[in-house]
Amino acid sequence: MSSLLNPRELFIRQSAVSLVLLSVLGGGVATLLHRQEAQAATLNLLVPPLMTVVYGALFVYLYWVPSRAMTVFWVGVLTGLAALVTPIIAFFVRAWSDPHLSLVDELPPIVPLLIPLVLCIMTFLPFRSALRFALICWLLVAAPMLVYLLLHPAQLQAPRGQEMVILLGPVMLLVLAYIPFQRGVEQHILALQAERERLQELAEKDALTGLHNRRAGEAFLRTLMLSSGCQLELAIFDVDHFKAVNDQHGHSVGDLVLREIAARCAARVRHGDLVARWGGEEFLLVHPVNPETPIGHTAEELRRVIAHEPIATVGVVTASFGVTRMQKTDSIASLLQRADEALYEAKRSGRNRVVVR
């Protein structure tokens, strides 16, 4: 009754798909823009299309192997970091070798990409790893730019120079400072989710036996009946002469009997089945159709397991089973009614038996 993926894994996969697609789009737009330049630098013509190809390949890989989202993240973020650092180093070399060359005029508009790169790191990595890797990215991209601009006051005073200083200095420090805050929010959300799951489990579990309660059993049954093409079988069973157990030994012993029967049944049902305490000494077994193990066989096995070993103080306890299979015209009420009728027939026939209708 639970999702195969926890919310964190699902979020990682969805984020990876979104970020890769956005990267493909960004690489494609950058490629088109640089193609329109009259005298585009060689790196401007090579890096964006190469990025588009790499991220497109990552998207295809993620589509076929969604469980490798973290692998896609590492390849994608390292590719993005390389796409940032390589042009910066190349233009730095040109700017230092030619005093008349203005870096703020020649460098393509790639510096702001450092912010989404750090945001990706925040999304995918744990707190300490994210902070460490984000600082490394800042040192590789932002620190050299800031040092260069401080050593070239004329370029620092230019509008783009001032913009780059603000972006790589105060703005990036604000982004880095947000990492622990973001992790605190995430931990709070995870705590709320865990509490919600705990409360949901309490709402769906029978406190005495640990089985699902009637509410959860009805919800599971309703879900299966609404599923297209799903066929199910159902059994209702209860403990024979349970009132006499309570009358002779007391309710505490009766509770012990119910817990022992619940434990024996829970240990024997197959994966995908549901056993719920239906009420009092009555239990429900929901069994998606399986030709290899029809519910009649499962019910007979549970009947033998219940009666096989005596229960302390009480001795041998038996149970009667009413079994039926869902028909196309069935509602939940009609299905349960037919199982109830089979159960009462089992009791009228002498108890400790399985009746199929």
N, C-alpha and C positions, 0 to 999 in steps of 0.2 A: 504493500500500500504506500510505499515511499518512492520518491524519485530516484532514478539510477544515478543521477549526478547531484552532488550537493550544490547549493547556490553559488559558492565561491568558484567551483569548477565551471559551472554554467556561465557565470559572469566572465571568467577568463576567456572561454571559447568565443562568446559573443563579442567581447572587446577585441580579441585578436582579428576576427573577421572584419569588424568595422574599421579598425586601424589599418589593416592591409589594403582594404578597398580605398580608403581615403588616401593612402600613400600612392596607390596606382593612379588615382585621379590627379593628385598633386604633381606626380612625375610627368604625367601626360600634358598637363597645363604648362608646366615649366618647359617642356620640350617644344611645344608650339610657340611659346613666347620667345624663346631664344632663337628659334628658326626665323623669326621675323626681324631679328637684329641685322643691321647692315654689316657690321664687323664683329661677330660674336667670337668670344674666346673659345679655344679648342675644348677646354674643360666644360664650358657652358653647353657645348654641343654634344659632349660625350656623357657627362654624369647624369642628367635628367632621364634620357632614354634608357640608360643602363639601370637606373633605379626603377623605372617603370617595368622593365623586363623582370628584374629580381623580385619585386613585390607581386607582379602578376604570377610568377612561378610559385611564390609562397602561398598565394591565395588558392591556386589549384591544389597544392600539397595539403593545405589546411582543409580543403573541401573533402579530399579523399581520406585524410588521416586526422580527424578533428581532435583526437586525443593528444596530438603533438603540438598543442597551442604554445607551450613554453619554448619548444624548439623554434617555432616560427617567430616568437618574440625575440629570442636572442639573435637569430639571423637578421631579422628586420631592424633591430635597434643598432646592432653593430654596422649594418649596411648604412643606416642613416647617419651614424657617427662618422663613418669613413667619408660619406658624401659631404659632410660638413668640414671635416678637418683637411681633406685633400685640397679643395680649392683655397682654403685659408692659407695653408702652407705655400701653395704655388704663388698666390698673389703677394704673400709676405716676401718671398724671395725676390719677386719682381720689384716690389716697392722699395726694399732695402738696397737693391742693386741700382735702381734708377731714382735719384733724389727728386726728379721732376714728376714722378708718377704719384698720383694721389690714390691711396688705398681706398678711401671712402667713396671715391668716384668709380674705381675700377672693380671693386669687389661686388659680385652679384648679390641680390637680396636673399641670402641664405641664412644670415645670422638669426633671425627670429625663429627658425626651425629648431633652435636649441630648446625653446620652451615646450613644444609638443613632444620632443624627444624625452625631456625630463618628466613630463606628465605620463608618458608611456611607462617609464621606469617606475614611477610611483604606483601605477596601476597593477603591475605584474609582480613586483619584487617585495619581499618582506622589508620591514622598516629599516633595519640597519644596512642591509644590502642596497636598498633603494637610495638611502642617503649617501652611502659610500660611492656608488656608481654615478650618482648625479653630480657629486663633487668632482669626480674624475672628468666627467664630460665638461663641467664648467672650466676646469683647469686647462683642458685641451683646446676649448673653443673660445671661451670668454677672456680668460686671463691674458693670453697673448695679444688679443685685440685691445684690451684696456691698456696694457703696457705700451703698445705701439702708439695709441692715441695720446697718451700722456707725454710721450717723447716727441710728438709732432703737434704742437699747440695750434698751428694753423688749421690742420685737418680736424682737430678737436673742436674748434670753434664753428666749423661748418655745420649746417643743420643736420646732415646725416651723421656726422661725428657725434654730435650731442645726443641724437636719438640712440645711437649704438651704445654710448656710455650709460644712458639711463636704462636701456634694455638689459645690457649685460651686467650692470651693477645692481642698483636698487630693485629692479623688477625681478631679476634672477634670484637675488637673496630672499625676496619675498616668496618666490616659488619654492625655494629650498626650505625656508622656514615653515612652509605649509605642509611638508611631508609628515612631521610628527603629529600635526593637528589632524591631517587626513587619516593617519593610522589610528588615532584616538577615536575618531568618528566611526571608522570601520570596526574597531573592537567593540564599541558601544552597540552598533547594529548587529554584530554577531552575537553579543550577549542577549539582546532582545530576541533575536531569532531562536537562540537556544532555549530561552524561557518560553517562547511561543510553542516550540516543539514539545517541551516538557509538559506544558499545560494541555496541549492537544493530546499527548499520550495519556495524561491523567483522565481527560474527558472520554477517551476511547477504550480505556482499560477497566476491567472489572477488578475492584480492589481486593476481593477475596481470593480469586483464582489466578489473577494475572493474565487471563485470556482477554480477548476483545469483548467489549460489552455489547448489549443489544443495539445501541445506536451505531456503533462501528460495523456490526454485522449487517444491519439494514443498509448502510451506506455502501459497503462492499458488494452486497447482493444487487443493489440498484445499479451500481457502476457496471457490473458484469452484464446485467440484463439489457442495459442501454448500448453496450458495445456491439458494433456491427459484426455479425457472424459468430458471436460468442455463444457457445452452448454450455450449460452447466447442469450439474446434478446437486441435489440438496438432501440433507438428512436432518431430522430433528430427533434427539434422543434424550431420555431422562432416566434418572436412577430409580430402580424398582424399589418400592416399599420405603421410600426415603422418609416419609412421615413417621414410620415406625422407628427408624434410626434416631430421629430427633426425640421422639417420645421416650424411648428406652435409655438412650445414652446422653441426651442433652444436645443443645445446639452447637456447643463447641466441638463435640465429636462429629456432628453433622457437617460443620464447616471443614473439619479435617478430611472427611470423605470427599467433599466437593473439590478440595485442593488436590487430593491424590488422583482423583479421576481426571481432572483438568491436566495435571502433569503427565499422566500416562498418554492421554490423547494428543497433547501438544508434541510429545516426543515421537509419535508414530505417523502423523499426517505428512504428506509430501509438500514440497515447496510449491507455493501457488494456491494451496488450500487455505481455508480460514476456519478456525474453530472459535466459537464465541459462546459466552454464557448467555443464554436466551432469557433466563429468569428462573429464580428458585433453583430447583434441581434439574432444570431443562437446559439443553445445549443445542447449538446449531453447527452443522458442518456444511460448508459451501465448497463445491468440488468442480472446477472447470472440467468439462468432459475430456477424458483420456481413455482411448480404447484399451490401452494396456492395463490400466488399473481403474475399472469402473467403480463407482461409489459403493455399489453393493459389496464388492470385495473389501473396500476400505472400511465400510461400516462393520462388516463381519470381523475384520481384524481388530477393530477397536472394541467390539463386544467381547472378544476373547481376551484382549489385554486387560479390560476392566475386571473381568471375572477370574482372571488367571491366578492372581495372588490375593490372599486375604488382606484386609486393612486392619491395622492394630485396633483392638477393642471391639470392632464390629464384626470382623470375619469377612467372608466372601460377599462382595456386593456385585449386583448385576445391573444391566441397563437394557432398555428396549429401544429399537430404532425404527423410525419411519422414513423411507427413502423414496424419492421421486426425481424425475428428469423434467427440465423445463420444456414446454411445448410452445409453438409459435404464438398461440393465442393467450399465453399465460400473462397475468399480472403478478406482482409480488404477492398480493393477497391470495390469488388462486393457487399459486405454487406452494405457499406455506400451508394453505388449507389442505391440499392433497397430501403433503407430508404429515400433517397432524392426523389426518384420517388413517394413514398407514401406521403411525405410531400407536393410535388407539387400537387398531386391529392387532398389532403386536402384543399389546397388553391383554386384550381379550383372549388371545390365543395361548396365553400362559406366561408371557413376559420372557426376558432374556433371549430375545430373538430379533431378527431383522426382517421387516416386511417391505417389499418394493411395490410401488404403484406407478 
